[in-house]
Amino acid sequence: MNILYYPEINIPRTEWAIRAFLYYDEVAAIVPYKYNMEPNSYEPFMREVLVNELVTPIDPMMNLRHQEQIQKFFQQYVISHRRSLEQRKGFFHRTRNLKGAKLHEGKFSHSLYCFLEELGLAKYDKNGWYDVEPHTANDLMYYLASVLANTMDYRLSTDQMSYSLFIPPNMKFAIRTTGEIAS
């Protein structure tokens, strides 16, 4: 069985990782293309497991077909929840100076980040990173990981409980539908 780790680029040096390497046939992680060109961008442990071929880096931009349609599903999901959208915008505006969720531009198309910026849910930081409202970032990473796992025959795996507790019903539909489109 193969697993796809999310939401971080770097797999953490934890007991979770050691168990994953021992028990699964393949452990993969979502990694923007830029990281493969600049290996020093990885944390030391991740560089080590990549060199020893314990982790397979998955570039989402190279492995997703129908990216525009995948993006539209997520955009519809975000705007279909008006009340939640307003709460998220307010929270992001009030807490933007605190450590927020960071997403790399290499995981999604530029137009998706522009969409989130226009809604007040994201802001470009620097060096290819965006600050994204935390709930939106969680939903987006779950969605991306689910679509990749669905189309590449992986099972999702994470060591972060906040990502595994709640899957919005609309998100389940989008993942199932997107998986059928991308097959």
C-alpha positions as CSV (number, residue, x, y, z in Angstrom):
1,M,0.0,0.0,0.0
2,N,1.2,3.5,-0.9
3,I,0.5,6.7,1.2
4,L,0.6,10.3,0.4
5,Y,1.7,12.6,3.3
6,Y,0.1,16.0,3.6
7,P,-0.1,19.0,4.4
8,E,3.6,19.9,4.7
9,I,6.3,19.6,2.0
10,N,8.8,18.2,4.6
11,I,7.9,15.0,6.3
12,P,8.7,15.5,10.0
13,R,11.3,13.5,11.9
14,T,8.8,11.7,14.2
15,E,7.7,8.3,15.1
16,W,4.9,8.7,12.6
17,A,7.5,8.9,9.8
18,I,9.6,6.0,11.0
19,R,6.4,3.8,11.1
20,A,5.4,5.0,7.7
21,F,8.7,4.0,6.1
22,L,8.6,0.6,7.8
23,Y,5.0,-0.4,7.1
24,Y,4.1,1.1,3.7
25,D,5.4,0.2,0.3
26,E,5.8,3.8,-0.8
27,V,5.6,7.1,1.1
28,A,5.1,10.2,-1.1
29,A,4.8,13.9,-0.3
30,I,3.4,16.8,-2.2
31,V,6.4,18.9,-3.4
32,P,6.5,21.9,-5.7
33,Y,8.8,21.5,-8.7
34,K,11.1,24.3,-7.4
35,Y,12.2,22.1,-4.5
36,N,13.5,19.5,-6.8
37,M,15.7,22.1,-8.5
38,E,16.8,23.6,-5.1
39,P,17.4,20.6,-2.7
40,N,18.6,23.0,0.0
41,S,15.0,24.2,0.3
42,Y,14.2,21.0,2.0
43,E,14.7,20.5,5.8
44,P,17.7,18.2,6.6
45,F,15.6,15.2,7.5
46,M,13.5,15.4,4.2
47,R,16.7,15.8,2.2
48,E,18.1,12.6,3.9
49,V,15.0,10.5,3.2
50,L,14.8,11.7,-0.4
51,V,18.5,10.8,-1.0
52,N,17.8,7.4,0.5
53,E,14.7,7.0,-1.7
54,L,12.3,6.6,1.3
55,V,10.0,9.3,0.0
56,T,8.7,10.0,-3.5
57,P,8.2,13.7,-4.3
58,I,4.9,14.4,-6.1
59,D,4.8,17.6,-8.1
60,P,1.1,18.5,-8.2
61,M,1.4,20.7,-11.3
62,M,2.9,17.8,-13.2
63,N,0.5,15.1,-11.9
64,L,-2.9,16.7,-12.1
65,R,-4.9,16.7,-15.3
66,H,-7.9,19.0,-15.6
67,Q,-6.3,21.5,-13.3
68,E,-8.7,24.3,-14.4
69,Q,-11.7,22.2,-13.5
70,I,-10.2,21.1,-10.2
71,Q,-9.6,24.8,-9.4
72,K,-13.2,25.7,-10.3
73,F,-14.5,23.1,-7.9
74,F,-12.5,24.6,-5.1
75,Q,-13.6,28.1,-6.0
76,Q,-17.2,27.1,-6.0
77,Y,-16.8,25.4,-2.6
78,V,-15.3,28.6,-1.1
79,I,-17.9,31.0,-2.4
80,S,-20.9,28.7,-1.8
81,H,-20.5,29.1,2.0
82,R,-21.2,32.9,2.4
83,R,-21.3,32.9,6.2
84,S,-18.2,30.9,6.5
85,L,-16.5,33.1,3.9
86,E,-17.2,36.3,5.8
87,Q,-16.0,34.7,9.1
88,R,-12.8,33.5,7.4
89,K,-12.1,36.9,5.8
90,G,-12.6,38.6,9.2
91,F,-10.4,36.2,11.0
92,F,-7.6,36.5,8.3
93,H,-7.8,40.3,8.4
94,R,-7.6,40.4,12.2
95,T,-4.8,37.8,12.5
96,R,-2.7,38.4,9.4
97,N,0.3,39.6,11.5
98,L,0.3,36.3,13.4
99,K,1.9,33.1,12.1
100,G,-0.6,32.0,9.5
101,A,-0.8,29.1,7.1
102,K,1.8,29.2,4.3
103,L,1.2,27.7,0.9
104,H,3.8,27.5,-1.9
105,E,2.9,28.9,-5.3
106,G,4.1,25.7,-6.9
107,K,1.2,23.7,-5.5
108,F,-1.6,25.5,-7.4
109,S,-2.1,27.8,-10.3
110,H,-1.4,31.5,-9.9
111,S,-5.0,32.2,-10.8
112,L,-6.2,30.3,-7.7
113,Y,-4.0,32.5,-5.4
114,C,-5.3,35.6,-7.2
115,F,-8.9,34.4,-6.5
116,L,-8.1,33.9,-2.8
117,E,-6.4,37.3,-2.7
118,E,-9.5,39.0,-4.2
119,L,-11.7,37.3,-1.6
120,G,-9.4,38.5,1.2
121,L,-8.3,35.0,2.1
122,A,-4.7,35.2,1.0
123,K,-1.8,37.5,0.6
124,Y,1.5,37.1,-1.2
125,D,4.4,36.9,1.3
126,K,7.7,36.4,-0.4
127,N,9.9,33.9,-2.2
128,G,6.9,32.1,-3.7
129,W,4.9,31.7,-0.4
130,Y,1.4,32.9,0.3
131,D,-0.2,33.6,3.7
132,V,-3.6,31.9,3.5
133,E,-6.4,32.0,6.0
134,P,-5.9,28.8,8.0
135,H,-9.2,27.1,7.5
136,T,-9.0,27.8,3.8
137,A,-5.5,26.5,3.6
138,N,-6.5,23.3,5.4
139,D,-9.4,22.8,3.0
140,L,-7.2,23.5,0.0
141,M,-4.5,21.1,1.1
142,Y,-7.0,18.4,1.9
143,Y,-8.6,18.8,-1.5
144,L,-5.3,18.8,-3.4
145,A,-4.0,15.7,-1.5
146,S,-7.3,13.9,-1.9
147,V,-7.4,14.5,-5.7
148,L,-3.8,13.5,-6.1
149,A,-4.3,10.4,-4.0
150,N,-7.4,9.5,-5.9
151,T,-5.8,9.8,-9.3
152,M,-2.4,8.2,-8.4
153,D,-3.6,5.3,-6.2
154,Y,-2.3,6.5,-2.8
155,R,-4.1,6.6,0.5
156,L,-3.9,9.9,2.4
157,S,-1.9,10.1,5.6
158,T,-1.1,12.9,8.0
159,D,0.4,13.3,11.4
160,Q,-1.7,16.4,12.1
161,M,-5.1,15.8,13.7
162,S,-6.6,19.1,12.5
163,Y,-6.5,17.8,9.0
164,S,-8.2,14.5,9.7
165,L,-11.1,15.5,11.9
166,F,-13.6,17.1,9.5
167,I,-14.2,16.8,5.8
168,P,-16.9,19.1,4.6
169,P,-19.7,17.3,2.6
170,N,-19.2,19.6,-0.4
171,M,-15.5,18.7,-0.4
172,K,-16.3,15.0,-0.5
173,F,-18.4,15.5,-3.6
174,A,-15.8,17.6,-5.3
175,I,-13.1,15.0,-4.7
176,R,-15.2,12.2,-5.9
177,T,-16.3,14.1,-9.0
178,T,-12.8,15.4,-9.7
179,G,-11.4,11.9,-9.4
180,E,-13.8,10.7,-12.0
181,I,-12.9,13.5,-14.3
182,A,-9.2,12.9,-13.9
183,S,-9.3,9.2,-14.3
